[in-house]
Amino acid sequence: MLELVMVMTIVGIVGVFAGTKWQGDLTLYTKADQMVNDIRRAQALAMTKNGGNYTILRIGSDSYRIQDSLGVPVDPQATVLSGVTIPNFSFTFDTRGDPGPTTRELQLTQEGQSVTIRIIGNTGAVQRL
């Protein structure tokens, strides 16, 4: 009986550490998905609004915003991905949703973990890797 209690205690301790690690990864993936959705939103705005490109760009180490061709922000507040380091980037979509010919990637990092977001040139496809 004592051995069973000891095994259950050890399994519980391992489970707590594994659960915490998994939850941290989930948080980074959730934030990366939010950014992917905002990139797609900038692309959709460019395709639906009359006569203008839309850009999504980094404005701080953990924040970004969408702006129109005149530099006017779409939202009054920048999007902040708390705890996530965002590299310097800027993606501009034309009225066809095209980001240009070059495929580009940006890597988000949080607590030693990283997620890559890729925007495919000429197609505008957005992927979280």
N, C-alpha and C positions, 0 to 999 in steps of 0.2 A: 504494500500500500504506500509506503514511504517513497519507494522508487517511482511509482506512478505520479505522486504529487510533485516530485522533483522534475520529472520529464514534462509535466504540464506547466510548471513554473518556467522552465527553460524555453519551451515553445511559446509561451506568452510573452516573454521578454523579447525573443527574436521577432515575434509578430508585431510588437510595438515599434521596433526599429524599422522593420520592413515596411510597415504601414506608413510611417512618417516619411520615408524615402519616396515611396510611391506617390503620396499626396503632394510632395514638393514637385515631382515631375509633372503631375497632372496640372498643377497651377501654371507652370511654364507653358505647357501645351494649350491650356485654355487661353492664356494671354496671347500666344502666337496665333491661335484661331481668331481671336478678336482683331488682331492686326491684319490677317488675311481678309477678313470680312470688310475691314475699312479700306483696304487696297481695292477690293472689288467694288466697294461703294464709290470710291473716287472714279473708277473706270466707268461705272454705270452713270454717274453724273455727267461725265464727259460725253457719253453716247446719247443722253436724253436731253440735256440742256442745249439751247440754241447757241451755236457759234462760240465755242470756247473749250480750251483745254482745262483739265483739272489735274492738280498735282498733290501728291501726298509726300510729305517730307518731315525729316527729323528736325525738331526745334530744341531738343534737350537730350541729355544722356538717357532719359527714360520716357521721352514724350515725342509726340508727332501731331500733325494736323493735316487736314485737307483744305486746299485753297483753290479759288478759281483763277482764271488767266490774268486777272488784275491783282492777284495777291490777297484777295479778301478771304478770310477764313470762312468755311462753310458752317462750322459750329463755333459758338462763342468761347468755348473752353477747349484747350488742347487735350488730346487723349494721353493719359499717363498710365504706363504699365509699371506700377510700383515694384521696385526691386529688380527689374529687368534692364539690362544694358542693351541699348539699341545703337548699332553703328550708324555713322553718318550716311544718309541716303536721301534720294529724291527721285520719284517716279512721276513722269508726266504722261497723261493719256490724252490722245487726240479724240476727235469726234467719232472715230471708228473703234475706240477702245484700245488702240495700238500704242504700246509703250516705246516703240522704236525697234530697230533691228537687233539689238543686243540682248541676249539673255543675261539677267542679273540676279544675284543672290544677296541676301543679307542674313546675318546670323545673330539671333537673339540669345543672350546668355543670362543665367540666373543661378547663383550659388554653385558654380562649376558645371552646370548642365547647359546644353545649347540646343537650339532648334533652328533649322535653316528654312527661309522662305525664298522661293524662286519665282521670278516673273519671266515668262518665256517671251523672247523677242518676236515681233511681228504678229503673234497670236494674242498676247495679253493673258494667256493662261496663268493662273496663280496657284502655286502648290506649297503646301507645308510638308517638309521632308523630315 
